[in-house]
Amino acid sequence: MSTGEEYLIKGARVLGGEPADLLLRDGVIAAAGPDATAGPGAHVIDADGLIALPGLVDLHTHLREPGREDAETVASGTAAAALGGFTAVHAMANTSPVADTAGVVEQVWRLGRQAGHCDVQPVGAVTTGLGGTMLAELGAMADSAARVRVFSDDGKCVSDAVLMRRALEYVKAFDGVIAQHAQEPRLTEGAQMNEGDVSGRLGLVGWPAVAEEAIIARDCLLAAHVGSRLHVCHVSTAGSVEILRWAKSKGWNVTAEVTPHHLLLTDELVESSPVGSYNPIYKVNPPLRTREDVEALRAALADGTIDCVATDHAPHPVEDKETEWDAAAMGMIGLETALSVVQEAMVETGLLDWAGVADRMSVRPAAIGRLSGHGRPIQPGEVANITLYDPAPRRGVEPSGFASRSRNTPYTGLTLPGRVVATFLRGRPTVLEGKLQ
Amino acid sequence: MRRHLISAADLSKDDALLILDTAEELAAVSERSVKKLPTLRGRTVVNLFFEDSTRTRISFEAAAKRLSADVINFSAKGSSVSKGESLKDTALTLEAMGADAVVIRHSASGAPHRLASWVRGSVLNAGDGTHEHPTQALLDAFTMRRRLGKLDGRRVTIVGDVLHSRVARSNVLLLGTLGAEVTLVAPPTLLPVAVETWPCEVSYDLDAVLPKSDAVMMLRVQRERMNAAYFPSAREYSRRYGLDPDRLAKMPDDALVMHPGPMNRGMEIAADVADSARSTIVEQVTNGVTIRMAVLYLLLGGAALEEGER
């Protein structure tokens, strides 16, 4: 897709390296380094001090459309994504109606194209209506215009072992992957928060780590047994990390993601936080865990046991959060803060460099989702999906400026580093100077 | 004193002793023929009950009325709440009506914390989910202090469904603050994970603990818990953890038998134990009104009773 316009990015540090110029033309990186010279009429962007990353890719986004347009739409959610430096998002299937047919996934895909802020790659449901009993028409979704490759009942676990086995087997025919929301349902009936000392004190029903770990272990064994591809959504416990490390050591085709919030926040916030006790702004599924879990997740993301960061951006209207804890919806928004949180949790701590961030937030998620044109090296000839990021400023998170329709961020008032300055989608800026284009 | 009483952990030792001492003075009022003080005249106390709990509600109501407060009873059933009004909107309504204190009972743990963030008046937790019930702990402490003289160093055993018990949580915190030694006794299924981090001892063996107890507090155990496999049957629960006459005989002669009510006679406590001279169960109800008077008085009134009010 040609934009007809040229952008010369001057002095960007590609993956945090030495400053260099990049010329974007006709949707691709036309030149890099000394060869990058602007023609007449080119837009010149001073990228002094900015880091150039491949456009970020989110494997796990809830755009809520169709069905809950009061919380988010494809347009508002993808605007938030662009402002967060993303050039592609995977839209989860738990909409209303559920994205379990070619018709719904094509609708979401088309809405994404119309909005134009970033690529929207729909995720298909594994089972009809997320009911956990009948396989959805996975092949029809794979063959549709939306070209679905990632299938997930996210929000619900495919807990039936036989159904999970069949799903893993079936998607091999079109190189699909099952992205599992690992939550043993019987162990988590009525669960409200991480089961541990805090839940015991607060009298909230616990969500034990074992409920996640037992499913991950089972699914790794199933994936190995049938020789298929498994992706584990939002890994949240140290025990899960151990199981994944073991599965990977066997050479099994298992990948995993971690959310920014699980890399930064702990369950202690439910008991005591700047916004009070029992504030459902911290209610999320899987729940915030302990400091030991956070440390294990960071280490696992650093050493590659966890492949990528995925936001699990989960918008909810105010009235679904301004309630007593038990009644509140689970989930947090995260697209517009993801890169800053990853910088805080992983870069400032020395666990990842910027090349590592590019790998975990663009290269690997694009590979898992089988997205072409995303997560590519920043070099001549590649599609010009690029994010320019200024890691220097530190500022308080202020949700009133978010493009998302929802405000359920757990980071309000927190000071986080960095700012997305520009996002290019196929050579066209979706964000410039931090503003949506 | 703080503005709210939401958790027993909100109370310092001085706060707790002030409440108990104030209750001691107010107890005299309850024994008079005219059981009324003018202290809270013109103040409005709202009883906001999202769960049926007649005994706790009337206890708070009697306490507020004896202090001459205006009392509004707001029951969730048949109200706007049953039509889907949120807790926040209910809170804003009460705020607009000028409630000086809201006494809240709610099935969700933490509901009083949320309410306190939306109203200016004092919030009194009258039981939130499986979290806390601080005035129950205060009335239990008051009852024990009256019978045992002091709480410092006393050994209190709390038996039963600790996992789901707001009474147990508040008692562990408050008795710890007051210097008592608490032992929780329950089948392992009815103890929260990480209970070992609580400021108390834990045992699975009631018979071993009874001889070392100055007071034994039996918690209500719902028979339906056996449906979720917390224990195999009501009979087995009763055999292993119920307080029957044989077990009563193992307790020291002056040790107390307590129960927050309502009781399951024959389940966690045998009828003749509940009705024995060692039982403080009826006394606890009486003391409930007194302690709630003290709490309302201190939250809404002043630091100490005026000379003329004694």
Boltz contact constraints between the chains, C-beta under 6 A:
constraints:
  - contact:
      token1: [A, 195]
      token2: [B, 193]
      max_distance: 6.0
  - contact:
      token1: [A, 196]
      token2: [B, 194]
      max_distance: 6.0
  - contact:
      token1: [A, 197]
      token2: [B, 194]
      max_distance: 6.0
  - contact:
      token1: [A, 197]
      token2: [B, 197]
      max_distance: 6.0
  - contact:
      token1: [A, 200]
      token2: [B, 192]
      max_distance: 6.0
  - contact:
      token1: [A, 200]
      token2: [B, 194]
      max_distance: 6.0
  - contact:
      token1: [A, 202]
      token2: [B, 109]
      max_distance: 6.0
  - contact:
      token1: [A, 203]
      token2: [B, 109]
      max_distance: 6.0
  - contact:
      token1: [A, 203]
      token2: [B, 129]
      max_distance: 6.0
  - contact:
      token1: [A, 203]
      token2: [B, 130]
      max_distance: 6.0
  - contact:
      token1: [A, 203]
      token2: [B, 131]
      max_distance: 6.0
  - contact:
      token1: [A, 204]
      token2: [B, 109]
      max_distance: 6.0
  - contact:
      token1: [A, 276]
      token2: [B, 117]
      max_distance: 6.0
  - contact:
      token1: [A, 277]
      token2: [B, 113]
      max_distance: 6.0
  - contact:
      token1: [A, 278]
      token2: [B, 110]
      max_distance: 6.0
  - contact:
      token1: [A, 278]
      token2: [B, 113]
      max_distance: 6.0
  - contact:
      token1: [A, 322]
      token2: [B, 88]
      max_distance: 6.0
  - contact:
      token1: [A, 324]
      token2: [B, 87]
      max_distance: 6.0
  - contact:
      token1: [A, 324]
      token2: [B, 108]
      max_distance: 6.0
  - contact:
      token1: [A, 324]
      token2: [B, 111]
      max_distance: 6.0
  - contact:
      token1: [A, 324]
      token2: [B, 114]
      max_distance: 6.0
  - contact:
      token1: [A, 325]
      token2: [B, 110]
      max_distance: 6.0
  - contact:
      token1: [A, 326]
      token2: [B, 108]
      max_distance: 6.0
